[in-house]
Amino acid sequence: MGKIRSAWEIALEKTADIQLDKEKYQHDAELARIRKIAGGYLSDDEGKSLEEITKELAAFSATDLREALSITILQSLSLPQEEVLDDRYEKIEALAAIATRDDEQVKQLLDQLVGFLKQYPLHRKDLVEKMKAQYQPMLEEKEAKLSEQYGQPIKLKAENDKEFIELASKNLERLQEQYVKTLDGAKAQLRDMLA
């Protein structure tokens, strides 16, 4: 009969060859600290000013700072579903300036990208309004048929019409795909510039 081993003995045996890479651990911890500071600044959790954040970030190496801020910046750039009324993009640009020490090419690309992202919700809204205007005659025709059928006036809204919803969904999906493709390309270019 074999010896019964405890879970502890089995775990020790399986982890005997594992070595801790102390430098990697410290590097990852530094990146996490930088990203936490940057994330707090972007979300305005602690209400810190740019000057306060800059002082905090000055304690880290330029290499770690650039790597961590690059990750944070790239993850923060996404298509907004509603018009952007806060200063999140200005904060992203400020973090990029810290990461790149005011690299003019990065600033120009980010300016273009921010303009592009701010344009998206407006373009979406404009597309929906144009589709409603184009769909209105068909909606009025449906109203007339239903009013005749039921003997009382019927008022329909495009937002509640199944055909309009399907048409709008397809067009909005195409618009989003175009924006995402352009955004992905710009983010890849920015990633290269930040590396």
Backbone as CSV, one residue per row, in Angstrom:
resi,resn,N_x,N_y,N_z,CA_x,CA_y,CA_z,C_x,C_y,C_z
1,MET,0.846,-1.172,0.000,0.000,0.000,0.000,0.888,1.231,0.000
2,GLY,0.551,2.193,-0.888,1.355,3.394,-1.047,1.093,4.402,0.048
3,LYS,2.033,5.282,0.181,1.921,6.341,1.180,0.937,7.402,0.685
4,ILE,0.074,7.852,1.542,-0.873,8.906,1.212,-0.184,10.246,1.476
5,ARG,-0.163,11.082,0.429,0.504,12.378,0.565,-0.539,13.469,0.768
6,SER,-0.125,14.448,1.527,-1.039,15.568,1.772,-1.026,16.511,0.576
7,ALA,-2.038,17.325,0.501,-2.126,18.330,-0.562,-0.935,19.276,-0.495
8,TRP,-0.467,19.551,0.707,0.676,20.440,0.897,1.929,19.834,0.265
9,GLU,2.154,18.567,0.481,3.325,17.893,-0.089,3.253,17.879,-1.617
10,ILE,2.077,17.654,-2.151,1.904,17.638,-3.605,2.155,19.031,-4.187
11,ALA,1.634,20.055,-3.529,1.821,21.435,-3.988,3.295,21.819,-3.944
12,LEU,3.996,21.446,-2.868,5.424,21.746,-2.763,6.214,21.056,-3.871
13,GLU,5.836,19.847,-4.158,6.522,19.091,-5.201,6.322,19.744,-6.581
14,LYS,5.114,20.203,-6.852,4.811,20.813,-8.147,5.445,22.194,-8.303
15,THR,5.671,22.887,-7.214,6.222,24.243,-7.283,7.709,24.305,-6.966
16,ALA,8.353,23.184,-6.837,9.767,23.146,-6.458,10.662,23.842,-7.482
17,ASP,10.318,23.735,-8.762,11.154,24.307,-9.817,10.800,25.752,-10.162
18,ILE,9.768,26.299,-9.578,9.339,27.661,-9.881,10.205,28.655,-9.124
19,GLN,10.733,29.610,-9.875,11.542,30.645,-9.256,10.864,31.992,-9.481
20,LEU,10.945,32.834,-8.511,10.334,34.152,-8.593,11.304,35.109,-9.269
21,ASP,10.829,35.756,-10.317,11.626,36.761,-11.000,11.363,38.088,-10.290
22,LYS,12.255,38.402,-9.361,12.067,39.567,-8.501,12.002,40.869,-9.307
23,GLU,12.856,40.988,-10.305,12.865,42.207,-11.112,11.559,42.369,-11.874
24,LYS,11.054,41.293,-12.456,9.782,41.347,-13.188,8.649,41.713,-12.239
25,TYR,8.667,41.126,-11.066,7.636,41.422,-10.074,7.658,42.905,-9.703
26,GLN,8.851,43.447,-9.456,8.969,44.870,-9.103,8.544,45.756,-10.268
27,HIS,8.940,45.370,-11.475,8.568,46.125,-12.671,7.045,46.157,-12.821
28,ASP,6.413,45.010,-12.704,4.948,44.925,-12.813,4.261,45.737,-11.715
29,ALA,4.831,45.716,-10.516,4.268,46.486,-9.405,4.376,47.986,-9.682
30,GLU,5.501,48.420,-10.243,5.678,49.836,-10.596,4.656,50.250,-11.659
31,LEU,4.503,49.416,-12.682,3.529,49.718,-13.740,2.123,49.818,-13.162
32,ALA,1.799,48.915,-12.262,0.467,48.934,-11.636,0.267,50.216,-10.828
33,ARG,1.289,50.657,-10.119,1.183,51.898,-9.329,0.989,53.111,-10.250
34,ILE,1.750,53.157,-11.324,1.618,54.266,-12.277,0.224,54.267,-12.892
35,ARG,-0.238,53.102,-13.302,-1.564,53.000,-13.929,-2.672,53.367,-12.952
36,LYS,-2.480,53.050,-11.682,-3.478,53.418,-10.673,-3.539,54.942,-10.518
37,ILE,-2.395,55.580,-10.486,-2.348,57.047,-10.385,-3.007,57.667,-11.615
38,ALA,-2.623,57.180,-12.796,-3.171,57.716,-14.046,-4.673,57.458,-14.140
39,GLY,-5.096,56.262,-13.759,-6.530,55.931,-13.796,-7.335,56.797,-12.851
40,GLY,-6.790,57.054,-11.667,-7.459,57.945,-10.717,-7.584,59.355,-11.252
41,TYR,-6.552,59.793,-11.962,-6.583,61.130,-12.575,-7.637,61.189,-13.682
42,LEU,-7.682,60.164,-14.526,-8.650,60.153,-15.624,-10.087,60.100,-15.125
43,SER,-10.319,59.325,-14.092,-11.688,59.198,-13.577,-12.018,60.259,-12.543
44,ASP,-11.026,61.070,-12.197,-11.200,62.171,-11.243,-11.646,61.662,-9.875
45,ASP,-11.142,60.467,-9.508,-11.501,59.861,-8.226,-11.069,60.705,-7.033
46,GLU,-9.860,61.220,-7.102,-9.317,61.936,-5.948,-9.278,63.443,-6.159
47,GLY,-9.713,63.899,-7.326,-9.747,65.325,-7.610,-8.380,65.983,-7.651
48,LYS,-7.358,65.229,-8.034,-6.002,65.773,-8.074,-5.785,66.565,-9.359
49,SER,-4.979,67.598,-9.247,-4.663,68.431,-10.404,-3.560,67.773,-11.228
50,LEU,-3.351,68.290,-12.420,-2.290,67.788,-13.287,-0.926,67.971,-12.631
51,GLU,-0.743,69.073,-11.934,0.533,69.325,-11.263,0.799,68.278,-10.183
52,GLU,-0.227,67.933,-9.416,-0.071,66.915,-8.369,0.265,65.554,-8.969
53,ILE,-0.415,65.213,-10.053,-0.173,63.939,-10.723,1.238,63.910,-11.300
54,THR,1.645,65.015,-11.908,2.986,65.098,-12.493,4.053,64.894,-11.418
55,LYS,3.853,65.492,-10.252,4.811,65.311,-9.152,4.851,63.858,-8.694
56,GLU,3.681,63.236,-8.573,3.629,61.832,-8.158,4.341,60.936,-9.165
57,LEU,4.111,61.200,-10.438,4.674,60.355,-11.486,6.171,60.580,-11.678
58,ALA,6.682,61.712,-11.211,8.114,62.016,-11.353,8.985,61.030,-10.569
59,ALA,8.402,60.320,-9.620,9.162,59.371,-8.798,9.503,58.084,-9.550
60,PHE,8.899,57.873,-10.714,9.100,56.631,-11.465,10.095,56.843,-12.600
61,SER,10.676,55.751,-13.047,11.620,55.839,-14.167,10.873,56.221,-15.444
62,ALA,11.581,56.888,-16.346,10.978,57.341,-17.605,10.487,56.150,-18.426
63,THR,11.203,55.053,-18.377,10.830,53.855,-19.135,9.534,53.257,-18.602
64,ASP,9.460,53.075,-17.283,8.243,52.533,-16.676,7.063,53.475,-16.896
65,LEU,7.323,54.758,-16.759,6.285,55.769,-16.930,5.710,55.704,-18.339
66,ARG,6.572,55.660,-19.321,6.120,55.624,-20.717,5.322,54.344,-20.991
67,GLU,5.818,53.207,-20.499,5.135,51.930,-20.737,3.752,51.902,-20.084
68,ALA,3.687,52.278,-18.823,2.415,52.218,-18.094,1.406,53.240,-18.628
69,LEU,1.863,54.449,-18.873,0.953,55.481,-19.381,0.479,55.148,-20.794
70,SER,1.337,54.522,-21.584,0.930,54.110,-22.933,-0.234,53.140,-22.875
71,ILE,-0.139,52.175,-21.984,-1.213,51.193,-21.819,-2.501,51.906,-21.402
72,THR,-2.406,52.772,-20.414,-3.577,53.494,-19.913,-4.199,54.365,-21.000
73,ILE,-3.364,55.077,-21.736,-3.854,55.969,-22.796,-4.578,55.165,-23.869
74,LEU,-3.948,54.114,-24.345,-4.542,53.317,-25.425,-5.856,52.660,-24.994
75,GLN,-5.931,52.209,-23.755,-7.164,51.588,-23.274,-8.270,52.618,-23.050
76,SER,-7.903,53.868,-22.860,-8.886,54.914,-22.597,-9.495,55.486,-23.869
77,LEU,-8.911,55.164,-25.000,-9.406,55.695,-26.275,-10.410,54.720,-26.877
78,SER,-11.686,55.055,-26.749,-12.750,54.221,-27.307,-13.864,55.123,-27.812
79,LEU,-14.733,54.555,-28.644,-15.823,55.337,-29.212,-16.845,55.693,-28.130
80,PRO,-17.118,56.964,-27.943,-18.142,57.356,-26.971,-19.533,57.173,-27.579
81,GLN,-20.469,56.745,-26.793,-21.836,56.562,-27.289,-22.646,57.857,-27.205
82,GLU,-22.197,58.756,-26.362,-22.873,60.045,-26.209,-21.851,61.150,-26.336
83,GLU,-22.323,62.345,-26.592,-21.434,63.490,-26.733,-20.596,63.655,-25.462
84,VAL,-19.316,63.861,-25.644,-18.392,63.967,-24.521,-18.413,65.399,-23.989
85,LEU,-18.839,65.537,-22.747,-18.951,66.867,-22.152,-17.923,67.102,-21.057
86,ASP,-17.197,66.062,-20.675,-16.188,66.234,-19.625,-14.811,66.443,-20.257
87,ASP,-13.794,66.456,-19.444,-12.440,66.748,-19.920,-11.552,65.508,-20.022
88,ARG,-12.161,64.356,-20.232,-11.381,63.114,-20.252,-10.311,63.115,-21.344
89,TYR,-10.634,63.645,-22.516,-9.658,63.636,-23.604,-8.497,64.585,-23.333
90,GLU,-8.778,65.685,-22.717,-7.712,66.621,-22.348,-6.775,65.962,-21.327
91,LYS,-7.351,65.172,-20.436,-6.537,64.463,-19.442,-5.680,63.384,-20.107
92,ILE,-6.245,62.702,-21.102,-5.471,61.697,-21.838,-4.303,62.374,-22.544
93,GLU,-4.578,63.531,-23.149,-3.509,64.266,-23.830,-2.435,64.716,-22.832
94,ALA,-2.840,65.099,-21.639,-1.871,65.511,-20.615,-0.994,64.331,-20.196
95,LEU,-1.592,63.162,-20.043,-0.809,61.964,-19.698,0.156,61.602,-20.823
96,ALA,-0.290,61.772,-22.051,0.596,61.495,-23.193,1.780,62.457,-23.201
97,ALA,1.519,63.702,-22.853,2.599,64.692,-22.796,3.618,64.307,-21.725
98,ILE,3.140,63.788,-20.602,4.048,63.342,-19.535,4.847,62.131,-20.018
99,ALA,4.162,61.177,-20.637,4.818,59.939,-21.081,5.872,60.197,-22.148
100,THR,5.602,61.144,-23.040,6.499,61.355,-24.182,7.351,62.610,-24.048
101,ARG,7.235,63.267,-22.917,7.968,64.524,-22.694,7.652,65.531,-23.796
102,ASP,6.340,65.702,-24.017,5.799,66.685,-24.968,6.227,66.443,-26.416
103,ASP,6.219,65.195,-26.850,6.526,64.858,-28.239,5.446,65.470,-29.143
104,GLU,5.851,66.310,-30.069,4.917,67.053,-30.918,4.133,66.130,-31.858
105,GLN,4.765,65.076,-32.365,4.063,64.151,-33.259,2.950,63.412,-32.526
106,VAL,3.230,62.988,-31.309,2.212,62.304,-30.506,1.074,63.271,-30.215
107,LYS,1.401,64.505,-29.889,0.377,65.512,-29.603,-0.520,65.736,-30.818
108,GLN,0.071,65.845,-31.997,-0.716,66.064,-33.215,-1.638,64.886,-33.504
109,LEU,-1.103,63.675,-33.380,-1.922,62.486,-33.628,-3.066,62.410,-32.614
110,LEU,-2.769,62.668,-31.352,-3.815,62.624,-30.322,-4.871,63.709,-30.563
111,ASP,-4.437,64.888,-30.989,-5.408,65.955,-31.302,-6.369,65.498,-32.390
112,GLN,-5.827,64.881,-33.434,-6.669,64.379,-34.524,-7.597,63.273,-34.028
113,LEU,-7.057,62.400,-33.220,-7.830,61.275,-32.703,-8.959,61.752,-31.790
114,VAL,-8.668,62.730,-30.953,-9.689,63.282,-30.056,-10.801,63.941,-30.870
115,GLY,-10.432,64.699,-31.886,-11.441,65.310,-32.753,-12.309,64.255,-33.414
116,PHE,-11.678,63.188,-33.859,-12.379,62.069,-34.486,-13.361,61.420,-33.509
117,LEU,-12.909,61.176,-32.273,-13.769,60.537,-31.272,-14.929,61.437,-30.860
118,LYS,-14.680,62.726,-30.760,-15.758,63.649,-30.393,-16.796,63.767,-31.508
119,GLN,-16.362,63.527,-32.737,-17.245,63.624,-33.894,-18.217,62.446,-33.970
120,TYR,-17.807,61.287,-33.450,-18.604,60.069,-33.604,-20.041,60.187,-33.078
121,PRO,-20.277,60.610,-31.825,-21.672,60.674,-31.371,-22.498,61.679,-32.173
122,LEU,-21.870,62.737,-32.631,-22.591,63.724,-33.441,-22.949,63.126,-34.799
123,HIS,-22.037,62.362,-35.358,-22.284,61.707,-36.641,-23.407,60.675,-36.502
124,ARG,-23.403,59.948,-35.406,-24.478,58.970,-35.128,-25.836,59.655,-35.064
125,LYS,-25.886,60.733,-34.296,-27.138,61.473,-34.120,-27.631,62.023,-35.458
126,ASP,-26.713,62.579,-36.237,-27.060,63.133,-37.543,-27.590,62.043,-38.473
127,LEU,-26.952,60.875,-38.448,-27.388,59.754,-39.283,-28.806,59.322,-38.914
128,VAL,-29.093,59.227,-37.634,-30.438,58.825,-37.189,-31.476,59.861,-37.635
129,GLU,-31.153,61.137,-37.486,-32.097,62.186,-37.895,-32.362,62.132,-39.397
130,LYS,-31.330,61.923,-40.192,-31.503,61.826,-41.650,-32.327,60.603,-42.023
131,MET,-32.091,59.483,-41.339,-32.871,58.273,-41.610,-34.338,58.487,-41.257
132,LYS,-34.589,59.177,-40.141,-35.982,59.466,-39.756,-36.663,60.312,-40.828
133,ALA,-35.961,61.323,-41.314,-36.538,62.196,-42.338,-36.839,61.407,-43.612
134,GLN,-35.938,60.516,-43.999,-36.161,59.708,-45.201,-37.281,58.695,-44.995
135,TYR,-37.437,58.221,-43.794,-38.421,57.182,-43.494,-39.817,57.765,-43.247
136,GLN,-39.898,59.055,-42.984,-41.166,59.693,-42.620,-42.291,59.447,-43.634
137,PRO,-42.058,59.564,-44.965,-43.166,59.293,-45.906,-43.707,57.863,-45.788
138,MET,-42.835,56.893,-45.592,-43.295,55.502,-45.430,-44.089,55.352,-44.132
139,LEU,-43.676,56.065,-43.107,-44.363,56.006,-41.818,-45.753,56.626,-41.945
140,GLU,-45.844,57.723,-42.668,-47.144,58.372,-42.882,-48.074,57.476,-43.686
141,GLU,-47.511,56.753,-44.641,-48.311,55.810,-45.427,-48.854,54.699,-44.525
142,LYS,-48.004,54.182,-43.634,-48.456,53.160,-42.676,-49.543,53.711,-41.767
143,GLU,-49.360,54.945,-41.301,-50.368,55.582,-40.436,-51.714,55.658,-41.154
144,ALA,-51.690,56.064,-42.429,-52.927,56.206,-43.210,-53.634,54.860,-43.354
145,LYS,-52.864,53.814,-43.669,-53.456,52.479,-43.818,-54.063,51.989,-42.502
146,LEU,-53.330,52.174,-41.398,-53.829,51.726,-40.089,-55.040,52.555,-39.654
147,SER,-55.012,53.849,-39.919,-56.141,54.713,-39.558,-57.392,54.282,-40.319
148,GLU,-57.219,53.955,-41.593,-58.350,53.488,-42.415,-58.848,52.139,-41.911
149,GLN,-57.918,51.265,-41.557,-58.275,49.921,-41.107,-59.031,49.964,-39.778
150,TYR,-58.599,50.805,-38.842,-59.203,50.832,-37.510,-60.245,51.921,-37.344
151,GLY,-60.403,52.802,-38.303,-61.427,53.829,-38.240,-61.129,54.954,-37.260
152,GLN,-59.923,55.099,-36.847,-59.535,56.204,-35.961,-58.085,56.592,-36.285
153,PRO,-57.723,57.833,-35.990,-56.368,58.283,-36.332,-55.299,57.510,-35.521
154,ILE,-54.280,57.068,-36.223,-53.160,56.342,-35.614,-51.899,57.158,-35.864
155,LYS,-51.114,57.355,-34.804,-49.854,58.097,-34.912,-48.711,57.129,-34.596
156,LEU,-47.768,57.006,-35.512,-46.626,56.112,-35.336,-45.340,56.933,-35.185
157,LYS,-44.402,56.365,-34.446,-43.082,56.976,-34.302,-42.053,56.048,-34.917
158,ALA,-41.063,56.647,-35.554,-40.017,55.846,-36.194,-39.308,54.950,-35.176
159,GLU,-39.079,55.467,-33.971,-38.366,54.709,-32.943,-39.079,53.424,-32.544
160,ASN,-40.404,53.343,-32.824,-41.181,52.164,-32.448,-41.488,51.253,-33.637
161,ASP,-41.064,51.665,-34.820,-41.358,50.906,-36.029,-40.270,49.853,-36.257
162,LYS,-40.688,48.598,-36.374,-39.750,47.485,-36.491,-38.836,47.644,-37.707
163,GLU,-39.405,48.002,-38.853,-38.604,48.158,-40.068,-37.580,49.275,-39.914
164,PHE,-37.988,50.380,-39.309,-37.054,51.494,-39.103,-35.937,51.086,-38.146
165,ILE,-36.292,50.385,-37.092,-35.295,49.952,-36.105,-34.252,49.052,-36.768
166,GLU,-34.701,48.130,-37.606,-33.772,47.239,-38.302,-32.875,48.022,-39.253
167,LEU,-33.470,48.943,-40.012,-32.710,49.765,-40.949,-31.691,50.631,-40.204
168,ALA,-32.132,51.257,-39.138,-31.241,52.115,-38.342,-30.109,51.294,-37.728
169,SER,-30.428,50.116,-37.214,-29.405,49.259,-36.602,-28.320,48.900,-37.602
170,LYS,-28.724,48.527,-38.818,-27.751,48.160,-39.842,-26.861,49.347,-40.196
171,ASN,-27.466,50.504,-40.398,-26.686,51.686,-40.768,-25.770,52.146,-39.628
172,LEU,-26.271,52.104,-38.411,-25.440,52.492,-37.266,-24.314,51.500,-37.048
173,GLU,-24.574,50.235,-37.303,-23.536,49.213,-37.181,-22.436,49.452,-38.214
174,ARG,-22.827,49.779,-39.453,-21.833,50.083,-40.493,-21.003,51.308,-40.122
175,LEU,-21.672,52.328,-39.617,-20.968,53.541,-39.194,-19.959,53.207,-38.092
176,GLN,-20.401,52.424,-37.107,-19.518,52.044,-36.003,-18.327,51.233,-36.510
177,GLU,-18.568,50.308,-37.425,-17.477,49.504,-37.978,-16.437,50.384,-38.662
178,GLN,-16.906,51.399,-39.410,-15.980,52.313,-40.079,-15.151,53.082,-39.058
179,TYR,-15.812,53.571,-38.023,-15.099,54.322,-36.989,-14.126,53.429,-36.228
180,VAL,-14.547,52.223,-35.896,-13.680,51.304,-35.144,-12.439,50.957,-35.968
181,LYS,-12.632,50.721,-37.256,-11.497,50.397,-38.126,-10.494,51.556,-38.140
182,THR,-10.990,52.770,-38.287,-10.117,53.946,-38.288,-9.466,54.128,-36.922
183,LEU,-10.244,53.954,-35.854,-9.721,54.088,-34.497,-8.623,53.062,-34.236
184,ASP,-8.844,51.829,-34.642,-7.834,50.782,-34.441,-6.535,51.123,-35.165
185,GLY,-6.661,51.637,-36.384,-5.471,52.040,-37.140,-4.724,53.174,-36.449
186,ALA,-5.461,54.158,-35.969,-4.840,55.294,-35.275,-4.202,54.846,-33.962
187,LYS,-4.864,53.932,-33.251,-4.295,53.432,-31.999,-3.021,52.633,-32.255
188,ALA,-2.986,51.882,-33.352,-1.766,51.134,-33.696,-0.633,52.105,-33.993
189,GLN,-0.930,53.168,-34.706,0.074,54.183,-35.015,0.547,54.851,-33.715
190,LEU,-0.396,55.169,-32.837,-0.051,55.791,-31.558,0.776,54.839,-30.698
191,ARG,0.404,53.559,-30.695,1.148,52.543,-29.930,2.608,52.521,-30.382
192,ASP,2.815,52.561,-31.700,4.195,52.585,-32.228,4.939,53.827,-31.787
193,MET,4.265,54.953,-31.770,4.906,56.201,-31.394,5.232,56.237,-29.891
194,LEU,4.402,55.554,-29.106,4.601,55.545,-27.655,5.616,54.486,-27.205
195,ALA,5.895,53.531,-28.083,6.817,52.440,-27.712,8.243,52.921,-27.556
